[in-house]
Amino acid sequence: MEKDLNVTILNVLRYDEKDRTTGEKTGKEKIRIGYVLLGKDAVQESEKFKGLAEMSYFVDFSEEMWSKLSTKIISQPAQFIFESVPSMRDPLRTYLRLKTIVCKDETISLV
């Protein structure tokens, strides 16, 4: 099963992962893709928040992927295409993995 979202990519960050319990660096690099959803349904209003919520998607770092995520895609309408993947810990559950980013005439594969 595939699902797609219309988004605007705000930023791309390369960072060193830290262990959640100790706060120590794990030696593994990650990439964080910051984005907002597009469309009138994306605007939120509550007692403490008004506007577009910035969302994040995290992927393992690779030089190839880092070079694909260029500044040409920043602040541009894009489409995130997710695929359903079985969980390694619980085969009865699935999660959505970002498979492809389509921006203008460019298609970036993340798998």
DSSP file (Angstrom, degrees, kcal/mol; ACC not computed):
  #  RESIDUE AA STRUCTURE BP1 BP2  ACC     N-H-->O    O-->H-N    N-H-->O    O-->H-N    TCO  KAPPA ALPHA  PHI   PSI    X-CA   Y-CA   Z-CA
    1    1 A M              0   0    0      0, 0.0    83,-1.9     0, 0.0     2,-0.3   0.000 360.0 360.0 360.0 134.6    0.0    0.0    0.0
    2    2 A E  E     -A   83   0A   0     81,-0.2     2,-0.4    94,-0.1    81,-0.2  -0.874 360.0-172.7-114.5 149.3    1.3    3.5   -0.9
    3    3 A K  E     -A   82   0A   0     79,-1.8    79,-3.7    -2,-0.3     2,-0.4  -0.992   7.3-159.0-136.2 143.2    0.3    6.8    0.6
    4    4 A D  E     -A   81   0A   0     -2,-0.4     2,-0.4    77,-0.2    77,-0.2  -0.949   3.9-163.9-128.3 150.3    1.3   10.2   -0.6
    5    5 A L  E     -A   80   0A   0     75,-2.3    75,-2.7    -2,-0.4     2,-0.6  -0.977  19.0-133.8-127.9 140.3    1.5   13.7    1.0
    6    6 A N  E     +A   79   0A   0     -2,-0.4    32,-2.6    73,-0.2     2,-0.3  -0.860  44.9 157.4 -93.0 124.4    1.8   17.1   -0.6
    7    7 A V  E     -AB  78  37A   0     71,-2.7    71,-3.0    -2,-0.6     2,-0.4  -0.815  44.1-128.5-138.5 170.5    4.4   19.1    1.3
    8    8 A T  E     -AB  77  36A   0     28,-2.2    28,-2.0    -2,-0.3     2,-0.4  -0.996  30.0-134.4-122.8 124.6    6.9   21.9    1.2
    9    9 A I  E     + B   0  35A   0     67,-1.1    66,-3.6    64,-0.5    67,-0.4  -0.664  24.0 179.5 -80.6 127.2   10.4   20.9    2.2
   10   10 A L  E     -     0   0A   0     24,-2.8     2,-0.3    -2,-0.4    25,-0.2   0.829  57.9 -17.3 -95.5 -40.0   11.9   23.5    4.6
   11   11 A N  E     - B   0  34A   0     23,-1.5    23,-2.4    63,-0.1     2,-0.4  -0.987  45.1-139.7-162.8 164.5   15.3   22.1    5.5
   12   12 A V  E     - B   0  33A   0     -2,-0.3     2,-0.4    21,-0.2    21,-0.2  -0.993  22.9-167.7-135.5 126.2   17.6   19.1    5.5
   13   13 A L  E     - B   0  32A   0     19,-2.8    19,-2.8    -2,-0.4     2,-0.5  -0.955  12.0-156.7-123.3 132.2   19.9   18.5    8.4
   14   14 A R  E     + B   0  31A   0     -2,-0.4     2,-0.3    17,-0.2    17,-0.2  -0.918  32.1 157.6-103.1 129.0   22.9   16.1    8.7
   15   15 A Y  E     - B   0  30A   0     15,-2.1    15,-2.7    -2,-0.5     2,-0.5  -0.961  45.1-102.6-150.1 164.2   23.6   15.2   12.3
   16   16 A D  E     - B   0  29A   0     -2,-0.3    13,-0.2    13,-0.2     2,-0.1  -0.803  42.8-122.7 -90.4 127.0   25.2   12.6   14.6
   17   17 A E  E     -     0   0A   0     11,-3.1     9,-2.5    -2,-0.5    10,-0.6  -0.388  23.8-152.5 -69.2 144.3   22.7   10.4   16.3
   18   18 A K  E     - B   0  25A   0      7,-0.3     7,-0.3     8,-0.1     2,-0.2  -0.917  23.8-105.3-117.4 147.2   22.7   10.2   20.1
   19   19 A D     >  -     0   0    0      5,-3.3     4,-1.9    -2,-0.4     5,-0.0  -0.498  26.2-136.8 -66.9 134.5   21.6    7.4   22.4
   20   20 A R  T  4 S+     0   0    0     -2,-0.2    -1,-0.1     1,-0.2    -2,-0.0   0.819  98.7  38.9 -66.4 -31.7   18.2    8.2   23.9
   21   21 A T  T  4 S+     0   0    0      1,-0.1    -1,-0.2     3,-0.1    -2,-0.0   0.881 129.1  25.4 -88.6 -39.8   19.1    6.9   27.4
   22   22 A T  T  4 S-     0   0    0      2,-0.1    -2,-0.2     0, 0.0     3,-0.1   0.720  88.1-134.1 -98.7 -23.0   22.7    8.1   27.8
   23   23 A G     <  +     0   0    0     -4,-1.9     2,-0.2     1,-0.3    -3,-0.1   0.490  59.3 138.3  80.1   1.7   22.8   11.1   25.4
   24   24 A E        -     0   0    0      1,-0.1    -5,-3.3    -6,-0.1    -1,-0.3  -0.518  63.3-100.8 -79.7 146.9   26.1    9.8   24.1
   25   25 A K  E     -B   18   0A   0     -7,-0.3    -7,-0.3    -2,-0.2    -1,-0.1  -0.452  24.0-154.1 -66.7 139.2   26.8    9.9   20.3
   26   26 A T  E     -     0   0A   0     -9,-2.5    -1,-0.1     2,-0.3    -8,-0.1   0.578  35.6-117.0 -91.0 -11.2   26.3    6.5   18.7
   27   27 A G  E    S+     0   0A   0    -10,-0.6     2,-0.5     1,-0.3    -9,-0.1   0.499  79.5 118.3  85.8   3.7   28.7    7.1   15.8
   28   28 A K  E     -     0   0A   0    -11,-0.3   -11,-3.1    32,-0.0    -1,-0.3  -0.896  56.1-142.7-107.8 131.9   25.9    6.8   13.3
   29   29 A E  E     -B   16   0A   0     -2,-0.5    32,-2.0   -13,-0.2     2,-0.3  -0.683  19.2-174.1 -93.3 148.5   24.9    9.8   11.1
   30   30 A K  E     -BC  15  60A   0    -15,-2.7   -15,-2.1    -2,-0.3     2,-0.4  -0.849  18.9-134.6-131.8 166.9   21.3   10.6   10.2
   31   31 A I  E     -BC  14  59A   0     28,-2.8    28,-2.5    -2,-0.3     2,-0.5  -0.997  13.7-158.5-125.1 131.3   19.5   13.0    8.0
   32   32 A R  E     -BC  13  58A   0    -19,-2.8   -19,-2.8    -2,-0.4     2,-0.6  -0.949   2.8-159.7-110.1 125.4   16.4   15.0    9.2
   33   33 A I  E     -BC  12  57A   0     24,-3.1    24,-1.7    -2,-0.5     2,-0.4  -0.927   8.6-157.7-106.3 115.0   14.0   16.4    6.5
   34   34 A G  E     +BC  11  56A   0    -23,-2.4   -24,-2.8    -2,-0.6   -23,-1.5  -0.782  25.2 154.5 -93.8 134.2   11.9   19.2    7.9
   35   35 A Y  E     -BC   9  55A   0     20,-2.5    20,-3.5    -2,-0.4     2,-0.3  -0.960  33.6-139.6-150.9 164.9    8.6   19.9    6.0
   36   36 A V  E     -B    8   0A   0    -28,-2.0   -28,-2.2    -2,-0.3     2,-0.2  -0.959  31.0-111.6-125.0 149.7    5.1   21.3    6.3
   37   37 A L  E     -B    7   0A   0     16,-0.4     2,-0.3    -2,-0.3   -30,-0.3  -0.486  30.3-133.7 -75.5 149.8    2.0   19.9    4.8
   38   38 A L        +     0   0    0    -32,-2.6   -32,-0.2    -2,-0.2     3,-0.1  -0.710  57.5  60.1-101.3 156.2    0.3   21.8    2.0
   39   39 A G  S >  S-     0   0    0     -2,-0.3     3,-1.5     1,-0.1     4,-0.4  -0.180  90.0 -80.8 111.1 158.4   -3.4   22.5    1.7
   40   40 A K  G >  S+     0   0    0      1,-0.3     3,-0.8     2,-0.2    -1,-0.1   0.775 124.6  61.9 -66.9 -25.7   -6.0   24.4    3.7
   41   41 A D  G 3  S+     0   0    0      1,-0.2    -1,-0.3    -3,-0.1    -2,-0.1   0.647  91.6  69.4 -72.6 -13.4   -6.5   21.4    6.0
   42   42 A A  G <  S+     0   0    0     -3,-1.5    11,-0.5     2,-0.1     2,-0.4   0.739  75.8  94.6 -77.4 -22.9   -2.8   21.8    7.1
   43   43 A V  E <   -F   52   0B   0     -3,-0.8     2,-0.3    -4,-0.4     9,-0.2  -0.567  63.0-162.4 -74.7 127.5   -3.4   25.0    8.9
   44   44 A Q  E     -F   51   0B   0      7,-3.2     7,-2.7    -2,-0.4     2,-0.4  -0.809  13.8-174.2-111.4 150.2   -4.0   24.3   12.6
   45   45 A E  E     +F   50   0B   0     -2,-0.3     2,-0.2     5,-0.2     5,-0.2  -0.935  20.1 143.0-144.7 121.9   -5.6   26.5   15.3
   46   46 A S        -     0   0    0      3,-3.1     3,-0.1    -2,-0.4    -2,-0.0  -0.776  65.3 -80.2-140.5-174.1   -5.8   25.6   18.9
   47   47 A E  S    S+     0   0    0     -2,-0.2     3,-0.1     1,-0.2    -1,-0.0   0.826 129.0  22.7 -61.8 -32.1   -5.5   27.3   22.3
   48   48 A K  S    S+     0   0    0      1,-0.2     2,-0.4     0, 0.0    -1,-0.2   0.411 121.7  48.9-118.5   1.0   -1.7   27.3   22.1
   49   49 A F        +     0   0    0     -3,-0.1    -3,-3.1     2,-0.0     2,-0.4  -0.994  47.1 175.8-148.5 136.9   -0.8   27.0   18.4
   50   50 A K  E     +F   45   0B   0     -2,-0.4     2,-0.3    -5,-0.2    -5,-0.2  -0.992  52.9  23.3-137.3 130.7   -1.8   28.7   15.1
   51   51 A G  E    S-F   44   0B   0     -7,-2.7    -7,-3.2    -2,-0.4     2,-0.5  -0.895  98.0 -19.4 127.1-153.3   -0.3   28.0   11.8
   52   52 A L  E     -F   43   0B   0     -2,-0.3     2,-0.4    -9,-0.2    -9,-0.1  -0.865  57.0-134.9-101.5 125.8    1.5   25.2   10.0
   53   53 A A        -     0   0    0    -11,-0.5   -16,-0.4    -2,-0.5     2,-0.4  -0.657  18.7-128.2 -79.9 128.9    3.2   22.5   12.2
   54   54 A E        -     0   0    0     -2,-0.4     2,-0.3   -18,-0.1   -18,-0.2  -0.647  29.8-165.7 -76.9 130.7    6.7   21.7   11.1
   55   55 A M  E     -C   35   0A   0    -20,-3.5   -20,-2.5    -2,-0.4     2,-0.3  -0.721   3.7-147.4-113.5 165.0    7.1   17.9   10.7
   56   56 A S  E     -C   34   0A   0     -2,-0.3     2,-0.4   -22,-0.2   -22,-0.2  -0.973  10.5-166.7-135.9 147.8   10.2   15.8   10.4
   57   57 A Y  E     -C   33   0A   0    -24,-1.7   -24,-3.1    -2,-0.3     2,-0.4  -0.999  16.0-152.8-131.1 134.8   11.3   12.6    8.7
   58   58 A F  E     +C   32   0A   0     -2,-0.4     2,-0.3   -26,-0.2   -26,-0.2  -0.888  16.2 172.6-113.2 136.0   14.5   10.8    9.6
   59   59 A V  E     -C   31   0A   0    -28,-2.5   -28,-2.8    -2,-0.4     2,-0.1  -0.946  40.0 -93.4-134.8 157.2   16.6    8.6    7.4
   60   60 A D  E     -C   30   0A   0     -2,-0.3   -30,-0.3   -30,-0.2     2,-0.2  -0.441  51.5-105.7 -67.4 144.4   20.0    7.0    7.8
   61   61 A F        +     0   0    0    -32,-2.0     2,-0.3   -46,-0.1   -32,-0.1  -0.469  44.4 162.8 -75.6 139.7   22.8    9.0    6.3
   62   62 A S     >  -     0   0    0     -2,-0.2     4,-2.6     1,-0.1     5,-0.2  -0.957  42.8-127.5-147.1 147.3   24.6    8.2    3.0
   63   63 A E  H  > S+     0   0    0     -2,-0.3     4,-2.2     1,-0.2     5,-0.2   0.885 111.4  54.6 -59.3 -38.9   26.7   10.5    0.9
   64   64 A E  H  > S+     0   0    0      1,-0.2     4,-1.6     2,-0.2    -1,-0.2   0.932 111.2  43.0 -61.8 -46.9   24.6    9.6   -2.2
   65   65 A M  H  > S+     0   0    0      1,-0.2     4,-1.8     2,-0.2    -2,-0.2   0.908 111.4  54.9 -67.6 -40.9   21.3   10.6   -0.4
   66   66 A W  H  < S+     0   0    0     -4,-2.6    -1,-0.2     1,-0.2    -2,-0.2   0.893 109.6  47.2 -59.3 -40.4   22.9   13.8    1.1
   67   67 A S  H  < S+     0   0    0     -4,-2.2    -1,-0.2     1,-0.2    -2,-0.2   0.826 108.7  55.0 -72.5 -29.9   24.0   14.9   -2.4
   68   68 A K  H  < S+     0   0    0     -4,-1.6     2,-1.9     1,-0.2    -1,-0.2   0.840  94.5  71.0 -68.5 -33.3   20.5   14.2   -3.8
   69   69 A L  S  < S+     0   0    0     -4,-1.8    -1,-0.2    -5,-0.1   -57,-0.0  -0.504  77.1 164.6 -85.7  71.4   18.8   16.4   -1.2
   70   70 A S    >   -     0   0    0     -2,-1.9     3,-1.4    -3,-0.1     4,-0.3  -0.244  55.4-100.2 -85.9 173.0   20.1   19.7   -2.7
   71   71 A T  G >  S+     0   0    0      1,-0.3     3,-0.8     2,-0.2    -1,-0.1   0.605 110.7  81.4 -69.5 -10.9   18.9   23.2   -2.1
   72   72 A K  G 3  S+     0   0    0      1,-0.2    -1,-0.3     3,-0.0    -3,-0.1   0.774  92.4  48.7 -63.8 -25.4   16.9   23.1   -5.3
   73   73 A I  G X  S+     0   0    0     -3,-1.4     3,-1.3     2,-0.1   -64,-0.5   0.569  85.9 109.7 -92.8  -8.7   14.2   21.2   -3.4
   74   74 A I  T <  S+     0   0    0     -3,-0.8   -64,-0.2    -4,-0.3   -63,-0.1  -0.480  90.3   3.9 -71.9 135.0   14.0   23.6   -0.5
   75   75 A S  T 3  S+     0   0    0    -66,-3.6    -1,-0.3     1,-0.2   -65,-0.1   0.715 105.0 121.2  65.1  24.0   10.8   25.8   -0.3
   76   76 A Q  S <  S-     0   0    0     -3,-1.3   -67,-1.1   -67,-0.4    -1,-0.2  -0.897  73.0-102.7-114.9 144.9    9.4   24.0   -3.3
   77   77 A P  E     +A    8   0A   0      0, 0.0    27,-0.5     0, 0.0     2,-0.3  -0.446  53.1 169.4 -61.6 137.6    6.1   22.0   -3.5
   78   78 A A  E     -AD   7 103A   0    -71,-3.0   -71,-2.7    25,-0.2     2,-0.5  -0.924  32.2-128.2-145.0 167.9    6.9   18.3   -3.4
   79   79 A Q  E     -AD   6 102A   0     23,-2.5    23,-2.7    -2,-0.3     2,-0.5  -0.991  14.0-154.1-124.0 126.3    5.2   15.0   -3.0
   80   80 A F  E     -AD   5 101A   0    -75,-2.7   -75,-2.3    -2,-0.5     2,-0.6  -0.869   9.8-159.9 -95.1 128.0    6.3   12.4   -0.4
   81   81 A I  E     -AD   4 100A   0     19,-2.8    18,-2.8    -2,-0.5    19,-1.8  -0.952  10.2-167.5-112.5 119.3    5.4    8.9   -1.4
   82   82 A F  E     -AD   3  98A   0    -79,-3.7   -79,-1.8    -2,-0.6     2,-0.4  -0.729   6.7-154.5-104.4 151.6    5.3    6.4    1.4
   83   83 A E  E     -AD   2  97A   0     14,-2.5    14,-2.8    -2,-0.3     2,-0.4  -0.955  23.7-114.3-123.3 148.6    5.2    2.6    1.3
   84   84 A S  E     - D   0  96A   0    -83,-1.9    12,-0.2    -2,-0.4    10,-0.0  -0.670  37.0-176.4 -81.6 128.6    3.9    0.2    4.0
   85   85 A V  E     - D   0  95A   0     10,-2.9    10,-2.5    -2,-0.4     2,-0.1  -0.983  27.5-113.6-129.7 136.3    6.6   -1.9    5.5
   86   86 A P  E     - D   0  94A   0      0, 0.0     8,-0.3     0, 0.0     2,-0.2  -0.419  37.7-110.0 -67.8 144.2    6.3   -4.7    8.1
   87   87 A S        -     0   0    0      6,-2.8     6,-0.2     3,-0.6     7,-0.0  -0.500  13.4-144.5 -72.7 139.5    7.9   -4.0   11.4
   88   88 A M  S    S+     0   0    0     -2,-0.2    -1,-0.1     1,-0.2     6,-0.0   0.822 101.4  46.3 -72.3 -30.7   11.0   -6.1   12.3
   89   89 A R  S    S+     0   0    0      1,-0.3    -1,-0.2     2,-0.0    -2,-0.0   0.852 128.2  20.7 -80.5 -35.7   10.0   -6.2   15.9
   90   90 A D    >   -     0   0    0      3,-0.1     3,-2.3     1,-0.1    -3,-0.6  -0.861  64.1-165.1-137.6  99.5    6.4   -7.1   15.4
   91   91 A P  T 3  S+     0   0    0      0, 0.0    -1,-0.1     0, 0.0    -3,-0.1   0.623  88.3  65.4 -63.8 -12.0    5.5   -8.7   12.0
   92   92 A L  T 3  S+     0   0    0     -6,-0.1     2,-0.3     2,-0.0     0, 0.0   0.587  97.8  66.5 -84.0  -9.7    1.8   -8.1   12.7
   93   93 A R    <   -     0   0    0     -3,-2.3    -6,-2.8    -6,-0.2     2,-0.3  -0.787  65.4-163.1-110.4 154.7    2.4   -4.3   12.6
   94   94 A T  E     -D   86   0A   0     -2,-0.3     2,-0.3    -8,-0.3   -10,-0.1  -0.894   1.2-162.6-128.6 162.3    3.4   -2.1    9.7
   95   95 A Y  E     -D   85   0A   0    -10,-2.5   -10,-2.9    -2,-0.3     2,-0.5  -0.942  27.2-106.9-138.0 162.7    4.8    1.4    9.4
   96   96 A L  E     -D   84   0A   0     -2,-0.3     2,-0.4   -12,-0.2   -12,-0.2  -0.808  30.6-165.4 -95.5 127.3    5.1    3.9    6.6
   97   97 A R  E     -D   83   0A   0    -14,-2.8   -14,-2.5    -2,-0.5     2,-0.5  -0.932  27.4-115.5-111.8 132.6    8.6    4.4    5.1
   98   98 A L  E     +D   82   0A   0     -2,-0.4   -16,-0.2   -16,-0.2     3,-0.1  -0.536  40.6 169.8 -67.5 119.8    9.3    7.4    2.9
   99   99 A K  E     +     0   0A   0    -18,-2.8    11,-3.0    -2,-0.5    12,-0.7   0.830  55.9  10.5-100.4 -42.9   10.2    5.8   -0.5
  100  100 A T  E     -DE  81 109A   0    -19,-1.8   -19,-2.8     9,-0.2     2,-0.5  -0.994  49.7-153.3-146.1 144.3   10.3    8.7   -2.9
  101  101 A I  E     -DE  80 108A   0      7,-2.5     7,-3.3    -2,-0.3     2,-0.6  -0.990  15.0-165.2-115.8 124.2   10.3   12.5   -3.1
  102  102 A V  E     +DE  79 107A   0    -23,-2.7   -23,-2.5    -2,-0.5     2,-0.4  -0.950  15.3 167.4-110.9 119.8    9.0   14.1   -6.2
  103  103 A C  E >   -DE  78 106A   0      3,-2.8     3,-2.7    -2,-0.6     2,-0.2  -0.976  61.4 -46.8-137.8 119.3    9.8   17.8   -6.7
  104  104 A K  T 3  S-     0   0    0    -27,-0.5   -31,-0.0    -2,-0.4   -26,-0.0  -0.409 123.7 -24.2  55.5-121.5    9.3   19.6  -10.0
  105  105 A D  T 3  S+     0   0    0     -2,-0.2     2,-0.4    -3,-0.1    -1,-0.3   0.242 120.3  98.7-101.1  12.5   10.8   17.3  -12.6
  106  106 A E  E <   -E  103   0A   0     -3,-2.7    -3,-2.8     2,-0.0     2,-0.5  -0.845  52.0-165.3-107.5 135.7   13.1   15.5  -10.1
  107  107 A T  E     -E  102   0A   0     -2,-0.4     2,-0.6    -5,-0.2    -5,-0.2  -0.982   5.8-164.6-119.8 122.7   12.4   12.2   -8.4
  108  108 A I  E     -E  101   0A   0     -7,-3.3    -7,-2.5    -2,-0.5     2,-0.4  -0.929   7.4-152.0-111.5 116.9   14.6   11.3   -5.5
  109  109 A S  E     -E  100   0A   0     -2,-0.6    -9,-0.2    -9,-0.2   -10,-0.1  -0.734  11.8-174.8 -88.3 132.5   14.5    7.6   -4.4
  110  110 A L              0   0    0    -11,-3.0   -10,-0.2    -2,-0.4    -1,-0.1   0.402 360.0 360.0-105.9  -0.3   15.2    7.1   -0.7
  111  111 A V              0   0    0    -12,-0.7    -1,-0.1   -14,-0.1   -11,-0.1   0.401 360.0 360.0-116.5 360.0   15.3    3.3   -0.7
